[in-house]
Amino acid sequence: MIVFRAKLFDGFLKGTGNVYTQTADAELLGAVERLTIGMVFNGVTGTSPTFTLQLENSPDGTRWMNQSATPEYDNVGISGDSSGNSVVWTTNFGSTTVTIGGYLRIRLALGGGSPSGYLRLWAVGHGPAF
């Protein structure tokens, strides 16, 4: 059963620092058992740009830990087409081995040399009757 659909990020990423989804979305993300994530990159530039996405959970919304030992997307190449446009992924993340705390956020990071690109990220939250 679909519990929610939400756009969680719509902005430009530049450099290799971590960026997080908004704190206001953390309780909504933590209220479901499964997440389907969809991402679209545009205008990707840099030398061998990569993307990392890590789910992080928290019991109180202030202390965060990784959902899994390995990021859900770990240094995945995002070179795009010849003009640097549109790389799309969709996937399903479940909480079958590690219980999602009351709050969940998503850590986003680019890798490679001088990476940048515009990212749109959506999530669909599913209840038990997935």
C-alpha positions as a Markdown table, in Angstrom:
| # | Residue | x | y | z |
|---|---|---|---|---|
| 1 | Met | 0.0 | 0.0 | 0.0 |
| 2 | Ile | 1.4 | 3.5 | -0.9 |
| 3 | Val | 1.5 | 5.7 | 2.1 |
| 4 | Phe | 3.1 | 8.8 | 0.5 |
| 5 | Arg | 4.7 | 10.2 | -2.6 |
| 6 | Ala | 7.1 | 13.2 | -2.1 |
| 7 | Lys | 9.8 | 15.1 | -3.9 |
| 8 | Leu | 12.7 | 15.2 | -1.4 |
| 9 | Phe | 15.4 | 17.1 | -3.2 |
| 10 | Asp | 15.4 | 19.5 | -6.2 |
| 11 | Gly | 18.6 | 21.4 | -6.4 |
| 12 | Phe | 22.2 | 21.7 | -7.7 |
| 13 | Leu | 25.0 | 19.7 | -6.1 |
| 14 | Lys | 28.6 | 20.9 | -6.5 |
| 15 | Gly | 31.7 | 19.4 | -4.9 |
| 16 | Thr | 32.1 | 16.3 | -2.8 |
| 17 | Gly | 30.5 | 17.4 | 0.5 |
| 18 | Asn | 27.5 | 15.6 | 2.0 |
| 19 | Val | 24.1 | 17.0 | 1.5 |
| 20 | Tyr | 21.0 | 15.8 | 3.4 |
| 21 | Thr | 17.3 | 15.7 | 2.8 |
| 22 | Gln | 15.3 | 18.2 | 4.9 |
| 23 | Thr | 14.8 | 17.5 | 8.6 |
| 24 | Ala | 11.1 | 18.2 | 8.1 |
| 25 | Asp | 10.9 | 15.0 | 5.9 |
| 26 | Ala | 12.6 | 12.7 | 8.4 |
| 27 | Glu | 9.5 | 11.7 | 10.4 |
| 28 | Leu | 7.6 | 11.0 | 7.1 |
| 29 | Leu | 10.4 | 8.8 | 5.8 |
| 30 | Gly | 10.7 | 6.9 | 9.0 |
| 31 | Ala | 7.0 | 6.1 | 9.1 |
| 32 | Val | 7.1 | 3.5 | 6.4 |
| 33 | Glu | 8.5 | 0.0 | 5.9 |
| 34 | Arg | 9.8 | 0.4 | 2.4 |
| 35 | Leu | 11.0 | 3.2 | 0.2 |
| 36 | Thr | 11.1 | 3.4 | -3.6 |
| 37 | Ile | 13.6 | 6.1 | -4.7 |
| 38 | Gly | 13.7 | 7.8 | -8.1 |
| 39 | Met | 16.5 | 10.1 | -9.2 |
| 40 | Val | 17.1 | 12.2 | -12.3 |
| 41 | Phe | 20.4 | 14.1 | -12.9 |
| 42 | Asn | 20.9 | 16.8 | -15.4 |
| 43 | Gly | 23.9 | 18.8 | -16.5 |
| 44 | Val | 26.4 | 16.4 | -14.9 |
| 45 | Thr | 30.0 | 17.7 | -15.2 |
| 46 | Gly | 33.4 | 16.8 | -13.7 |
| 47 | Thr | 36.0 | 14.1 | -14.1 |
| 48 | Ser | 34.6 | 10.6 | -13.7 |
| 49 | Pro | 31.6 | 11.9 | -11.5 |
| 50 | Thr | 30.0 | 9.4 | -9.1 |
| 51 | Phe | 27.1 | 9.5 | -6.7 |
| 52 | Thr | 26.6 | 8.0 | -3.3 |
| 53 | Leu | 23.2 | 7.7 | -1.5 |
| 54 | Gln | 23.1 | 6.5 | 2.1 |
| 55 | Leu | 20.0 | 6.0 | 4.2 |
| 56 | Glu | 20.5 | 7.2 | 7.8 |
| 57 | Asn | 18.1 | 6.5 | 10.7 |
| 58 | Ser | 17.6 | 8.0 | 14.2 |
| 59 | Pro | 15.5 | 7.3 | 17.2 |
| 60 | Asp | 15.1 | 11.0 | 18.1 |
| 61 | Gly | 15.9 | 13.1 | 15.0 |
| 62 | Thr | 19.3 | 14.3 | 16.3 |
| 63 | Arg | 21.6 | 11.3 | 16.5 |
| 64 | Trp | 22.0 | 9.6 | 13.1 |
| 65 | Met | 23.5 | 6.3 | 12.1 |
| 66 | Asn | 23.8 | 4.5 | 8.7 |
| 67 | Gln | 20.9 | 2.2 | 7.9 |
| 68 | Ser | 23.3 | -0.3 | 6.3 |
| 69 | Ala | 27.1 | -0.7 | 6.5 |
| 70 | Thr | 27.4 | -0.1 | 2.8 |
| 71 | Pro | 25.6 | 2.9 | 1.1 |
| 72 | Glu | 22.5 | 1.9 | -1.0 |
| 73 | Tyr | 24.3 | 3.6 | -3.9 |
| 74 | Asp | 28.0 | 3.5 | -3.5 |
| 75 | Asn | 30.1 | 5.6 | -5.9 |
| 76 | Val | 27.9 | 4.8 | -8.9 |
| 77 | Gly | 29.0 | 6.5 | -12.1 |
| 78 | Ile | 26.8 | 9.3 | -13.4 |
| 79 | Ser | 28.4 | 10.5 | -16.5 |
| 80 | Gly | 25.1 | 11.0 | -18.4 |
| 81 | Asp | 24.9 | 11.3 | -22.2 |
| 82 | Ser | 27.3 | 13.3 | -24.4 |
| 83 | Ser | 25.7 | 16.7 | -23.3 |
| 84 | Gly | 25.7 | 15.7 | -19.5 |
| 85 | Asn | 21.9 | 15.3 | -19.4 |
| 86 | Ser | 19.6 | 12.8 | -17.6 |
| 87 | Val | 20.8 | 9.8 | -15.8 |
| 88 | Val | 17.9 | 8.0 | -14.1 |
| 89 | Trp | 17.6 | 5.3 | -11.5 |
| 90 | Thr | 14.8 | 3.8 | -9.5 |
| 91 | Thr | 15.1 | 1.2 | -6.8 |
| 92 | Asn | 13.5 | -0.3 | -3.8 |
| 93 | Phe | 15.0 | 0.0 | -0.3 |
| 94 | Gly | 13.5 | -2.1 | 2.5 |
| 95 | Ser | 14.0 | -2.3 | 6.2 |
| 96 | Thr | 14.0 | -6.1 | 6.4 |
| 97 | Thr | 17.4 | -6.4 | 8.2 |
| 98 | Val | 17.7 | -3.1 | 10.1 |
| 99 | Thr | 14.7 | -1.5 | 11.6 |
| 100 | Ile | 14.1 | 2.0 | 10.5 |
| 101 | Gly | 14.2 | 4.3 | 13.5 |
| 102 | Gly | 11.4 | 6.9 | 14.1 |
| 103 | Tyr | 13.3 | 9.2 | 11.7 |
| 104 | Leu | 15.0 | 8.6 | 8.4 |
| 105 | Arg | 17.1 | 11.0 | 6.2 |
| 106 | Ile | 19.0 | 10.5 | 3.0 |
| 107 | Arg | 22.7 | 11.5 | 2.7 |
| 108 | Leu | 23.7 | 12.5 | -0.9 |
| 109 | Ala | 27.3 | 13.0 | -2.0 |
| 110 | Leu | 29.1 | 13.4 | -5.3 |
| 111 | Gly | 32.5 | 12.0 | -6.0 |
| 112 | Gly | 35.2 | 12.4 | -8.7 |
| 113 | Gly | 37.1 | 15.5 | -9.9 |
| 114 | Ser | 35.1 | 18.8 | -9.5 |
| 115 | Pro | 31.7 | 17.0 | -9.8 |
| 116 | Ser | 28.5 | 19.0 | -10.2 |
| 117 | Gly | 24.9 | 18.4 | -11.5 |
| 118 | Tyr | 21.3 | 19.1 | -10.9 |
| 119 | Leu | 19.4 | 16.4 | -9.0 |
| 120 | Arg | 15.7 | 15.7 | -8.5 |
| 121 | Leu | 15.0 | 13.0 | -6.0 |
| 122 | Trp | 11.5 | 11.5 | -5.2 |
| 123 | Ala | 10.5 | 8.9 | -2.7 |
| 124 | Val | 7.4 | 6.7 | -2.5 |
| 125 | Gly | 6.7 | 5.2 | 0.9 |
| 126 | His | 5.0 | 1.8 | 1.1 |
| 127 | Gly | 3.2 | 0.2 | 4.0 |
| 128 | Pro | 3.1 | -3.5 | 4.9 |
| 129 | Ala | 0.8 | -4.5 | 2.0 |
| 130 | Phe | 3.6 | -3.7 | -0.6 |
